[in-house]
Amino acid sequence: MNWFETVKLYYDWECYDDNDVLDYYKWGYITGNQFIEITGEEIPTT
């Protein structure tokens, strides 16, 4: 399983919230498009 699949699975299980997924984006483990695909939200600018 890759980072995207793992983060998405944990998000679907409600173990992670948007802020957790944002951390994985900031750390470079997932792309911006993957963030949007997982959360359904745009990447926060602040």
N, C-alpha and C positions, 0 to 999 in steps of 0.2 A: 504494500500500500504506500502511496506517495503522500507528501504533505497535504496536498489539496484534498485528497480523499479522506485523510485522517481528520483534518480540521472540519470538513463538511459533515462527516459522520458525527463528531462530537457536538457540532452546532445543531444538527438534526435531533440529537438525543437531549438537547438543552443543557449540556454540560458546559458549553461555551456560549457567551453572548457576543454582541457586535464588537465590544471592546477587546475581547480575547482574539477575535478574528483580525481585528485591526492590528494588534500586536504582531501576529504572524505576517501580515502584509508589511509592516514597518521593518521587521527583521529579514525580509526578503525571501521568506519561505513560500509565499503565494503571490500571484500577480494582482494588479488592480482589477482586472476583469474577473479573476477568480473570487476576489473579495465580493464584488457585486453579485456574482452567481450564487455565492453561499448565503449572503445576507439579504439580497434584494434591495440593497441601499447603495447610494453613492458613497465614495470615500469622504469622510469628514475633512474639512480643510483646516480646522483648528486643532 
